[in-house]
Amino acid sequence: MEAKVNSPNILIVDDEIGPRESLRMILKPNYNVYAVENGHAAIQMVQQTQIDVLTLDLKMPGLSGIDTLKEIRVIDPDVMIIIITGYGTLKSAIEAIRYGVFDYIPKPFNVPEILSIIDKSIQRRKLNLKVKDVLGTCFSQPLPNEPAADSAIPLRKESKGMTDFKWDDTNFSDNQNCLEFAKVLAYTLEEKDPYTSGHSERVCYYSDFISKRLSFPPKERNELQIASYLHDIGKIGISNRFINKKGTLTPTDWAIIKQHTKKSIELLIPLNLSQNILAYIQYHHERYDGAGYPDGLTGEQIPLGARIIAISDSYDSMTSDRPYRKPLTNGDAKNELVKNAGKQFDPNLVSVFLDVLKEMEEVFLVKDHLRAPAVAY
C-alpha cells in the first residue's frame, strides 16, 4: 500500500472479512488504512508502524479483543482505540473502557457515524499529544526513584522521569507558575468546545471565593485553584459523543464518562503535584451520601477541596448551556444545591457557597437563564 503523506494511519482489526473490508473501503480515501484479521497481527503491526487510530473487534479466535487491547496499550499508550463489535455486553464494555478506549460502537455500524468518530478520535489524539508536549516542556527534570512514603496515590513506573517539583511553602512562586500553566492547559482543552469554554476558569472563580471565606492558607488556596483548572483534564481521552450526548445515558455511556477522573490522575501524576491537588481532582465527583465515584467516599472522607469543586462544578454546569439541555436560572440552580445538600453536596459548604453567591450578586449583575433539568458530569 502506498502511504498518503501526512494522512493518519488507521488499523482495522477484525476476523470477519465483510466488516473489515467494508470499513477499509470507507476509510481509505482519506487515510492510510491497514487491516489485519487477528490480535497477534495487530500487535505486530503496532510494533512496526505508528498507528493513530485502531478499530478493534472484541470476539476473535485466538487472542481476544480485550487481551489484544491490553498488549497494545503497553506498546503505545497514545493510540486511539475504538471498539466495533457485534457481541458487546456491558461487562465487556466496562472491561475495555478500563484500558482507555475512545469509543464503543455496535455492529452493524452507521457509515456517517463511524466517519465522524474516526475524525474526532484523530483530533483528540492530536490534542492529547499537544498536551503531553506542553507537559514535557514545562516539567523536564527527573522524578525521585520512589514516591513519598505517605503518598495516597502511588506513582506508576511508566510515570517516572518528568519532574522533581517540590510542593511546599518555600517555592510559592513556583506554585504560581504552575497555576499559570494549569490555566493554559485548561484553555487548550476548552478552546474548541463552545459548551465548555471558560468552564474551568469559572469553577476556579467560585471555588476560590469559597476558600477565601473559609480562610484557606495561601498554599492551600493555590492548590485548590490549580485543581479547579485541571479537574476535567481527563476528558481529553473521552469522546464528546458521550460527554455531550443528548438524551438518557446508558450504563456503558456512564462507565466511559466516569473514567475521566482516573484519566486525569494518570496524566497528572508525572508532574509530582501535591497529593492535595491530585485528591481534589480524583474525588470531585464523590457524593456526600456515598453514591458518587470513583470510590464511593462519604461525608468528610471526601477531601475538602474536592467537596468545594463539586459544588462549583455543578453550579456552573447547571447555569451553562449544553447540547443536551438549556441552562437553569441562577435561582433554580441554587434551589438544586439546597435540595441536594446532605445528599450530593456537603450541606455546610452549600450554605457557604450560597452566602458567597449572594455577595457576588450584590456586586455583579447576574443574567438569568431559561429553566431546564440539571445534569452535571
C-alpha positions in Angstrom: 0.0 0.0 0.0 1.3 3.4 -1.0 1.0 5.7 2.1 -0.6 9.1 1.8 1.8 11.7 3.1 0.6 13.5 6.3 -2.5 11.3 6.4 -3.3 9.5 9.7 -2.7 5.7 9.9 -5.8 3.6 10.7 -5.6 -0.1 11.7 -8.7 -2.3 11.4 -8.6 -5.5 13.5 -11.5 -7.8 12.7 -11.6 -11.6 12.0 -14.7 -11.2 9.7 -13.7 -10.2 6.2 -17.0 -8.5 5.4 -16.9 -5.8 8.2 -13.1 -5.5 7.8 -13.2 -4.8 4.1 -16.2 -2.6 4.3 -14.6 -0.4 6.8 -11.3 -0.4 4.9 -13.1 0.8 1.7 -15.0 3.5 3.6 -11.8 4.9 5.2 -9.2 4.5 2.5 -10.0 7.7 0.5 -8.9 9.9 3.5 -6.5 7.7 5.5 -3.7 5.2 5.3 -5.6 2.1 6.2 -4.2 -1.2 7.4 -6.3 -4.3 8.1 -5.5 -7.5 10.0 -7.6 -10.4 11.0 -6.4 -11.3 14.5 -4.9 -9.8 17.6 -1.3 -11.2 17.1 -1.1 -9.5 13.7 -2.5 -6.2 15.3 0.2 -6.3 18.0 2.9 -6.9 15.4 1.6 -4.0 13.2 1.6 -1.6 16.2 5.1 -2.5 17.0 6.2 -1.8 13.4 4.1 1.1 12.3 3.0 4.4 14.0 -0.8 3.9 14.3 -3.0 6.8 15.1 -6.4 5.1 15.4 -7.2 1.4 15.8 -10.6 -0.2 15.4 -10.9 -3.4 17.3 -13.4 -6.3 17.4 -13.8 -8.0 20.7 -14.7 -11.5 19.7 -11.9 -13.1 17.7 -10.4 -16.5 17.6 -7.0 -16.9 19.3 -6.1 -13.7 21.2 -9.3 -12.0 22.3 -10.0 -8.3 21.7 -9.6 -7.5 25.3 -6.2 -9.2 25.5 -5.1 -7.5 22.3 -6.2 -4.2 23.8 -4.1 -4.8 26.9 -1.0 -5.6 24.9 -1.4 -2.7 22.6 -1.8 -0.3 25.5 1.7 -1.4 26.8 3.2 -0.8 23.3 1.6 2.5 22.6 -0.5 4.2 25.3 -1.4 7.1 22.9 -3.1 5.2 20.1 -6.8 5.9 20.0 -8.8 2.7 20.2 -12.4 2.3 19.0 -14.3 -0.9 19.8 -16.5 -2.1 17.0 -18.3 -5.3 17.9 -21.4 -7.3 17.3 -21.0 -9.1 20.6 -20.9 -6.3 23.0 -22.1 -6.6 26.6 -21.9 -4.1 29.5 -19.3 -6.3 31.1 -17.1 -6.4 28.0 -17.6 -2.7 27.5 -16.5 -1.8 31.1 -13.5 -4.1 30.8 -12.5 -2.4 27.6 -13.1 1.0 29.0 -10.6 0.3 31.8 -7.9 0.2 29.2 -8.8 3.6 27.7 -10.9 3.1 24.6 -12.1 6.2 23.0 -15.5 4.9 21.8 -17.6 1.8 21.7 -19.8 1.1 18.7 -22.1 -1.9 18.0 -22.3 -3.6 14.6 -23.7 -3.0 12.1 -22.2 0.5 12.2 -23.6 3.6 10.6 -21.2 5.0 7.9 -21.6 8.7 8.7 -21.3 7.9 12.4 -18.1 5.9 12.0 -16.5 8.6 9.8 -17.4 11.2 12.4 -16.0 9.2 15.3 -12.8 8.4 13.4 -12.3 12.1 12.6 -13.0 13.1 16.2 -10.6 10.4 17.5 -7.8 11.8 15.3 -8.5 15.3 16.5 -8.5 14.1 20.1 -5.2 12.3 19.6 -3.6 15.5 18.3 -4.9 17.3 21.4 -3.6 14.5 23.7 -0.1 14.7 22.1 -0.2 18.5 22.3 -1.0 18.4 26.0 1.8 15.8 26.6 4.2 18.1 24.7 3.2 21.0 26.9 3.7 18.9 30.0 7.1 17.6 28.8 8.2 21.1 28.0 7.1 22.7 31.3 8.3 19.9 33.6 11.5 18.3 32.4 13.5 17.3 35.5 13.6 13.6 36.7 11.4 12.4 39.5 12.8 10.7 42.6 13.0 6.9 42.2 10.3 6.2 44.7 7.1 8.1 45.7 6.9 9.6 49.2 6.0 7.2 51.9 2.8 9.0 52.7 1.7 9.2 49.1 -2.0 8.4 48.8 -1.8 7.8 45.1 1.2 5.6 44.1 3.3 6.5 41.0 3.3 4.1 38.2 6.7 3.0 36.9 6.0 4.5 33.5 5.1 7.8 35.1 8.6 8.5 36.4 11.0 10.8 34.6 9.5 14.2 34.2 9.9 16.4 37.3 11.2 16.7 40.8 8.9 19.6 41.5 8.6 20.2 45.3 5.3 21.4 46.6 6.0 23.4 49.8 5.7 26.9 51.2 9.3 27.8 50.2 8.7 27.8 46.5 5.4 29.6 46.3 6.5 31.5 43.2 6.9 28.1 41.5 3.4 27.2 42.6 2.1 30.4 41.0 3.9 29.4 37.8 2.2 26.0 38.0 -1.1 27.8 38.3 -0.4 29.8 35.1 0.5 26.5 33.4 -2.8 25.0 34.6 -4.7 27.9 33.1 -3.0 27.5 29.8 -3.7 23.8 29.8 -7.4 24.3 30.6 -7.7 26.9 27.8 -6.1 24.5 25.4 -8.7 21.8 26.3 -11.7 24.1 26.1 -10.8 26.3 23.2 -12.6 24.2 20.5 -15.7 23.4 22.5 -18.2 26.3 22.9 -20.1 24.3 25.5 -17.2 24.0 27.9 -15.3 27.2 27.1 -14.4 29.1 30.3 -15.9 26.3 32.5 -12.7 25.6 34.4 -12.0 29.3 34.9 -15.5 29.8 36.4 -15.1 26.7 38.6 -11.8 28.1 39.9 -13.5 31.5 40.4 -16.3 30.0 42.6 -14.0 27.7 44.4 -11.6 30.5 45.2 -14.4 32.6 46.7 -15.3 29.7 49.0 -11.7 29.1 50.0 -11.3 32.7 51.0 -14.5 32.6 53.0 -13.1 29.5 54.8 -9.7 31.3 55.4 -7.6 28.8 53.5 -3.8 29.5 53.9 -2.2 30.8 50.7 -0.6 27.4 49.8 -3.9 25.5 50.2 -5.8 28.2 48.3 -3.3 27.9 45.5 -3.6 24.1 45.4 -7.4 24.4 45.1 -7.1 26.9 42.2 -4.8 24.5 40.3 -7.1 21.6 40.9 -10.1 23.6 39.8 -8.4 24.4 36.5 -7.4 20.8 35.9 -10.4 19.0 37.3 -11.7 17.8 33.9 -8.4 17.3 32.1 -9.1 13.5 31.9 -11.9 14.2 29.4 -9.3 14.7 26.7 -9.3 10.9 26.4 -13.1 10.6 26.1 -15.3 11.0 23.0 -17.6 14.1 23.1 -20.3 11.7 21.8 -20.7 10.7 25.5 -19.8 13.9 27.2 -22.3 16.0 25.2 -24.9 13.2 24.5 -28.5 14.3 24.2 -31.0 12.1 26.0 -30.6 9.4 28.5 -27.1 7.9 29.2 -26.8 4.2 29.0 -24.8 2.2 31.6 -22.0 2.0 29.1 -22.0 5.7 28.5 -21.7 6.3 32.2 -18.9 3.8 32.6 -17.0 5.7 29.9 -17.7 9.2 31.4 -16.7 8.1 34.9 -13.2 7.2 33.6 -12.3 10.8 33.3 -11.2 11.2 36.9 -8.9 8.2 36.6 -7.5 9.5 33.3 -6.9 12.9 35.0 -4.7 11.3 37.6 -2.8 9.1 35.1 -2.0 12.2 33.1 -1.0 14.4 36.1 0.9 12.0 38.3 4.2 12.5 36.3 4.1 16.2 37.4 4.6 15.3 41.0 1.9 17.7 42.1 0.9 17.8 45.7 -1.3 15.0 47.0 -4.0 17.6 47.8 -4.2 18.7 44.2 -4.5 15.1 42.9 -7.0 14.1 45.6 -9.2 17.2 44.8 -9.3 16.2 41.1 -9.7 12.4 41.7 -12.6 12.8 44.1 -14.6 15.8 42.9 -17.4 13.5 41.7 -17.8 11.8 45.1 -21.2 12.4 46.7 -21.7 13.4 50.4 -24.1 10.4 50.8 -21.5 7.9 49.3 -23.3 7.4 46.0 -20.6 9.1 43.9 -17.5 7.9 42.1 -14.8 6.6 41.8 -14.6 5.2 45.3 -17.9 5.8 47.0 -16.5 8.0 49.7 -18.9 9.6 52.2 -19.0 12.9 54.1 -15.7 14.2 55.4 -13.9 11.2 53.9 -14.1 13.3 50.7 -11.2 15.8 50.7 -12.4 19.3 51.5 -11.1 20.7 48.2 -13.0 18.0 46.3 -16.2 18.9 48.1 -15.7 22.5 47.2 -15.0 21.8 43.5 -18.1 19.5 43.4 -20.4 22.4 44.3 -18.6 24.9 42.0 -18.6 22.4 39.1 -22.2 21.5 39.4 -23.4 25.1 39.8 -21.5 26.2 36.7 -22.7 23.2 34.7 -26.3 23.8 35.7 -26.2 27.5 34.7 -24.3 26.9 31.4 -25.8 25.9 28.1 -25.2 22.3 27.0 -26.2 20.4 23.8 -28.5 18.1 25.8 -30.4 20.9 27.8 -30.9 24.5 28.3 -29.3 26.2 31.4 -31.0 26.7 34.7 -31.6 30.2 36.1 -29.3 31.1 38.9 -32.2 30.9 41.3 -33.2 27.4 40.2 -29.6 26.3 40.3 -29.4 27.5 43.9 -32.6 25.6 44.7 -31.0 22.4 43.3 -28.0 22.9 45.5 -30.2 23.3 48.6 -32.3 20.2 47.6 -29.2 18.1 47.3 -27.4 19.4 50.4 -26.5 16.4 52.5 -27.1 14.1 49.6 -24.8 15.1 46.7 -23.1 18.1 48.5 -21.6 19.0 51.8 -24.5 20.9 53.5 -22.2 23.3 55.3 -20.4 24.2 52.1 -23.7 24.7 50.3 -24.6 27.3 52.9 -21.2 29.0 52.5 -21.5 29.0 48.7 -25.0 30.5 48.8 -23.7 33.3 51.0 -20.8 33.8 48.5 -23.3 34.0 45.6 -25.4 36.5 47.5 -22.4 38.7 48.0 -21.4 38.3 44.3 -24.9 39.2 43.1 -24.8 42.4 45.1 -21.7 43.4 43.2 -22.3 41.9 39.7 -25.4 41.8 37.5 -26.1 38.1 37.1 -28.0 37.1 34.0 -30.9 34.6 34.5 -31.3 31.8 32.0 -34.2 29.5 31.0 -35.3 26.8 33.3 -34.2 23.2 32.5 -33.3 19.9 34.2 -29.8 20.0 35.6 -27.2 17.5 34.5 -23.5 17.7 35.6 -20.9 15.1 34.8 
